[in-house]
Amino acid sequence: MDYTHWLVVLIVILALGFDFINGFHDTANAIATSVSTRALTPRRAILLASCMNLVGALMFTGVAKTIGGKITDPFKLEHGLTVVIATLLAAIIWNLITWWLGIPSSSSHAIIGALAGAAITSEGWEGINYSGFIVIVKWLILSPVVAFVIGFCIMFILKRIFARSSPHQVNKMFRGGQVLTAAFQSFTHGTNDAQKAMGIITLALVTAGIQDTLDIPLWVKLSAAFAMALGTSVGGWKIIKTMGTKIFKIDPMSGFSADLGSASVILGATLSHLPVSTTHAITSSILGVGSAKKFSNVNWSMAGRIVVTWVITIPVVGVLAMLLYSVLALFLH
């Protein structure tokens, strides 16, 4: 193999590593409520999430094409492989830092911010496709708001429907329902998040001249899907603890409401080919549910810490990618 092909191999390894980390970093969000209410044991929750992530990742490709071609133009990048390597390294570093701190940050923000930062360093401001980038960022901002509102509405309605019911019977019924919503949540996570690695690999293939379209090869779909499923099987207990216990005390009805609300938003985004943050959708839905249940019970200081992480992720990871690109360019150009 020549030098270019070796770089592509490195990119594939890094992208699958990012996907693996995404699996135990973000999928922890998907199963946090069902684990915290004991609707599922941790082992069963992880097994369910792994399987549903795999199924979801194999069913759609629209988000992958958006990541591969809407933020920057892979056909015009002069040093596209260096851009992709810097992007993946920056996103992986940020994901590991926030995982270690137990903060549910966004892998979507990380990969999008990193790609933008690396492309700007390589090509100047002309390296960004502004129309596509603005649409993506707009929905990254709007999706948590929508998830909050939907979570609030679902909880508000269910609380009134079951106001006179036995708490024991209600908990028993919604624990069963949580198995379904955890599966739905994990499925939608696979439909959106696994495609980000697929899109990055495809961008590298186009840049290297290995293929001339943004169509996702079958081997890319399979490898990204299995990498995420494997990462999910490892689990992310620090983030599960934050999501399941530190925002507010979740019971089966509120867990069901939060999962259903966020999964609906994620699936809607996938069908629209939009990469959204599953972390943001899930956390915002939990906040909406908690507000509908009892506003004062929500740990707003923890919520504020999470929101700050959301806000700084794109610029911080973008700057990190710029620095990494500058260093890599000394050796790869």
PyMOL commands that set and color helices and strands:
alter all, ss='L'
color gray80, all
select helices_A, chain A and resi 3-36+42-59+62-69+80-101+107-123+125-127+130-161+167-207+218-234+237-246+252-271+278-297+300-332
alter helices_A, ss='H'
color red, helices_A
deselect
rebuild
show_as cartoon
